[in-house]
Amino acid sequence: MPTKLLNDPDRLFPVDATTRAVARDLYERVAAMPILSPHGHVDPRILVEDVPFTDAAELFIRYDHYVTRLMHSAGVDLSELGIPGGDRPAEPRDVWRTFCAHWRLYAGTASGYWLQSILAQQFGITEQPEPGNADALFDTINAALATDSFRPRALFDRFGIEVLATTDDPMDDLAPHAALAADPTFRGRVLPTFRPDAYLDPAAPGWTERIARLASWNGTPEASYGGYLEALEGRRRYFVEHGAVSADHGVVQPLTVELDEAEAAALFERARSGRLAAGEAQVFAGHMLLQMARMSCDDGLVMTIHPGVFRNHDTETFHRFGPDMGNDIPVATSYVEPLRPLLQRYGNTPGFHVVLFSIDETVYSREIAPLAGYYSSVFIGAPWWFLDAPDAVLRFRAAVTETAGFSRSSGFIDDTRAFLSIPARHDMSRRLDATFLARLVGEGRIDVATAESIIVDLVDAQPRKVFKL
């Protein structure tokens, strides 16, 4: 007999009855509010084309490295999960059977929580996946996906998404965003996000080719540092014209470096001709992160910084399957000294917003909250990647609130490629904020009216303010 799939209406609320009742009331105030998702990785073309999702394996497994990495750790080759790179393509039903056979791996994980929520709430599934019901569950999900109510646009409406931001290459033509903005039948905003990492760091593979594309688009010489800056400014304007509200920076460390124009131009030329000395690529990239802050002060794009990830730790997997395969690993991160040049220049500039994320929990109370509690431009990014999980979210709230309060946080960021997980992730955040606030009420630290106001702000007012929505 298959085990029942849990869908407890009081999930993630406190155990004791009194505090749980307060949390439940707080949650109900925001449970049905629109979803604001100002940073994520959903492909906007799925909403333009509005074609049905293919099958359960494609939907839940193929593109979700949270899911694939745990099965890989148990000895499952990624080629068995439908990811191109193996000797022969895996059949979707076989991929799903493999997933069901490993379902117990996800007990207690954030992925398991989201998957459980999606299966129960969106597909009405009442049994936990296991080998014995794998085929039946596969057929149930596929039958639902074949209906009009599970097309991407119908789900966008059902999920209550008001704003959905994507992540885009600076040279992208943003045609899907333009098509959605011009379509009177589409409700909601799908916003591009300027992601220039590979154009700023000379150590990035293909950097010189990207610089050449920028120069060609801008009509300036490839060797011109001034033309390079002008082209980046022009592409940012193009993104703003297509609705962008932020520029995202995924760096290993949030290093910013002050250089005069001559020094920067000399480094740019050495980078372009492949003559950089050891460490100079990092210096140039740090200078360009500072330049991105300058440009944000000029064009109004919110600057988000997502540091602290050792990308593609497993070289063999990267060569076989490419990036984003679950082998990106957190590293220790520091903000106070590396960001000081940026904050010395722009930390209190009116209208400039910089949102600091981390997957290094040690810096929340030591660095990020104190910076956000002083500089008017700095906001605290929501728990991200390995930390967007129930216990980590509560640790985050405890770590930053006493220093910076609630008004310096970004609001929840789902940062997902898995479209169907968006409502489960936002619902998780709302439940956890209700739980945290209920504890403060129970301890006599804030009153109920204040908690009611704060939880609405965290879901709605904060992301609108921080991301200028």
Summary of the structure (lengths in Angstrom):
residues: 469
radius of gyration: 22.8
end to end distance: 49.2
largest distance: 72.8
contacts: 1534
relative contact order: 0.14
helix: 53%
strand: 7%
